Amino acid sequence: MHTSLDCLVCYMKQARSLGQLVAADESAQRRLCDEAGRFIATVDTKLSPPENAIALYAAFGRILGSDDPFARVKRESNELALSLREEIRGKIEAADDPLRAAVRAAIGGNIIDYAAQHSFDAAQTMQDCFARDFVVDDYPALREAVSKAGQRVLYLCDNCGEIVFDCLLIERLLRLGCQVTAAVRGGPIINDATMDDARLCGMDQLCPVISSGAACPGTPLALCSKEFRAQFQAAELIISKGMGNFETLSETAAPIYFLFTVKCGQVAQHLTERLGLAPGNLKGSGEMALLRQQL
């Protein structure tokens, strides 16, 4: 996906919401907005929105004097998800199709996103996700793919909090005999999960966890480490969580299954055009999607 004009408006909204979220004084909030204005004037619209966000959030960090201004909300998201983990695990275990239930939980957790300009109630979403319809549902193909013994799976993580529910899906994949490697961001950006978050929720006790090598809220392969690209190329199946990963990999020819919650009008439009849906079917307001890459 390329960066659209609507994305430029979203960057300014992110500056405003970040200032309010970190309780910065009014002067700092103004500097964030001013910086976003300067940034917008120089945005390369040929890049994906997450790639452009790298420079934007680096500038925000300099203004706020922190390379991880979302540290508090990341911690709170992880704590909330951990408090729900056993209840959600129980629902998965009791389901007629535990793998599908785990997929639902992982996608439901993707609602926890402080860059997307939407409101959310993570606890309520996790209660509702087991009964909601998918706007795109390629689960049968995913089920068939993971049933092949010894599949090498690369699992691309997205946000904090959400990563706790990713662990529940990884547990199911391991039970099916998959060889799973998980990947997190190469450094702090927005509320995306890093190696510290993987350790906090015990993901490193389930499977090998690597860094993408890029502090980006997505997975732009050109910016990722050599190690990560080797894992990406070797994977027989890639599970890609979240909108940022979709935005950066949607044109990549690879055995990818995108699992995410649609939270953005531009992503909704991109999906509408890609799938040949009638305009207006997707609103970008919380629809759940499981999309098989077909390029």
URHUSUL-V189070 format. One record per residue. PHI is phi in whole degrees, 0 to 359 (none if undefined). Layout:
phi: <PHI & PHI>
This chain:
phi: <none & 268 & 282 & 261 & 296 & 296 & 297 & 296 & 297 & 296 & 300 & 293 & 297 & 295 & 298 & 292 & 290 & 297 & 301 & 289 & 292 & 269 & 57 & 290 & 291 & 298 & 296 & 293 & 300 & 295 & 294 & 298 & 293 & 299 & 296 & 298 & 298 & 296 & 296 & 303 & 293 & 242 & 300 & 270 & 288 & 281 & 276 & 285 & 304 & 297 & 296 & 294 & 294 & 302 & 292 & 298 & 285 & 295 & 293 & 300 & 298 & 296 & 295 & 273 & 69 & 209 & 272 & 214 & 294 & 267 & 306 & 295 & 289 & 296 & 298 & 295 & 296 & 297 & 296 & 297 & 297 & 297 & 290 & 262 & 303 & 293 & 296 & 292 & 300 & 297 & 295 & 295 & 298 & 275 & 287 & 297 & 232 & 301 & 294 & 297 & 296 & 293 & 299 & 300 & 296 & 296 & 290 & 302 & 295 & 291 & 294 & 282 & 209 & 264 & 265 & 294 & 273 & 209 & 265 & 207 & 238 & 300 & 298 & 292 & 300 & 293 & 286 & 273 & 296 & 284 & 244 & 278 & 283 & 264 & 281 & 226 & 222 & 259 & 301 & 305 & 292 & 295 & 301 & 295 & 296 & 280 & 280 & 284 & 301 & 77 & 305 & 274 & 250 & 255 & 252 & 270 & 281 & 233 & 256 & 295 & 78 & 308 & 298 & 298 & 282 & 300 & 301 & 292 & 288 & 299 & 304 & 293 & 297 & 295 & 297 & 276 & 92 & 288 & 261 & 257 & 239 & 258 & 230 & 239 & 292 & 280 & 182 & 295 & 202 & 50 & 252 & 287 & 280 & 243 & 300 & 301 & 289 & 298 & 291 & 301 & 267 & 84 & 298 & 292 & 275 & 269 & 202 & 299 & 237 & 239 & 264 & 290 & 85 & 234 & 274 & 225 & 281 & 185 & 230 & 281 & 303 & 296 & 262 & 278 & 289 & 299 & 299 & 296 & 299 & 296 & 296 & 297 & 291 & 279 & 293 & 275 & 209 & 239 & 258 & 250 & 264 & 94 & 293 & 300 & 294 & 296 & 298 & 271 & 244 & 295 & 251 & 266 & 280 & 197 & 282 & 257 & 243 & 269 & 241 & 198 & 259 & 282 & 232 & 214 & 299 & 289 & 294 & 299 & 295 & 299 & 295 & 302 & 291 & 294 & 266 & 68 & 278 & 291 & 305 & 95 & 295 & 249 & 255 & 74 & 233 & 114 & 292 & 265 & 226 & 231 & 240 & 276 & 291 & 223 & 241>
